[in-house]
Amino acid sequence: MVSSRELIKINLKHGGSIINKSNLDYAVERANNEKNLYRSNAYLIRGIVVGHPFFDGNKSTASEIVLKRFEKQKIKCNEERFSKGIIKIAKLNESNINKITRRLMRWCTKK
């Protein structure tokens, strides 16, 4: 489970501030209702990277929470591919959850 409060706290470290709490709350709700961790993290990435609930630090915030959640489940990500992929999702404004999920599955695997 992840909370909006936790994400706001992470974002503060990256120099941001909340500008659209409803976008953030929606992303958190979708992520928490999803049983599959990859798909759950895809909702967080879409909601934060594409939805821009923060003034600044959206990609950094999404990356930190997703990597943290994967690490808890002993899933290791290729950090270079992950970082480049998050930037690409932002540039493309990628909102397709299935595509984001498939990308995560390529970048991050069980240890």
N, C-alpha and C positions, 0 to 999 in steps of 0.2 A: 504494500500500500504506500502511496505517496500522497502528500498533502500540498495544497496551495501555499500554506504557510512555510513548509520546507523549501519549496521552489523559490519563494520570495526571498528567503534567507540566503539561499545559494546565489540568487541573482545579485543581491547586495554586494557580494564579494567581487562580482564582475562589473561593478560600477553602474548598474542599472537601477531602475525603479519601476514599479507597476504602473501601467497606463490603461490596461484593459483586464480587470479582474474576472469579468464574466468569461472571456476567452480562456483564461487560465483555469478557472473552475470547470469549464466544460471539458478541457483536455484531461484534467485530473480525474474527473468523473468517468470519462470513457476509458482511461487507462486502468483505473481501479476496478472497472466492471469486466475487464478482459482477463481470462484465465491464462492465455498464452503470453509469456513474458515478452517475446519478440513483438507480437502485435500490440501489447500494452505499451511497450517503449515506442513503437511507431506512432501511437496516438500522442504520446508526449512530444516526440520530435515534430510532428505536424502542428500540434497545438502551440508549441513554443517557437520553433524555427520559422514556420510559415504564418502562424497566427499573430506573432509579435505582441505578446501581452506586456512585454517590458520595453522601456525606452531604449535600453542598450543591453548588450550581453545575452541576447536570446540564444545564439548558437552555443556559447560557452555554458550557459545554464542547462540547456538540453543535453549537451555532451556530458557534463558532470553527473547529472542525475541518471542518465542512461548507463554510463559506464559503472557507476556505483551500484545500480540495481543488478547489472550483469555480474559484476564481481561477487556480489552476495550469493549468486547461484553458481559460482565457479565457471563463469563463461568469460573467455578471454577474447578481446577484440584486437584486430590488427589496427593499431592506432593511426597509422598513416592513411590506410584506406578509409577508416572511420572518419577521420578529420576531413579528408578531401570529399568524402561522401556527404557529410553534413553541409559543407559549403555548396556542393552541387545541388542538394535538395533546396537550399535557400535560393540559389540563383534561378533554378527552374520553377520555384514556387510550387514544388511537388506536393500535391494534396492526396494522392492515391495511397491509402493505407496498405493495400496489398503490395504495391511497388516498394514502399518504404520497408515493410516487413521482410520482403525477399532480400533487399539490400542488407539489412541487419543480419540476416541469416548467412549471408556470404562473408560479411566482415567479422562476425563474432561467433565463436564455436566453444563448445564444452571443453574444459581442460582435461 
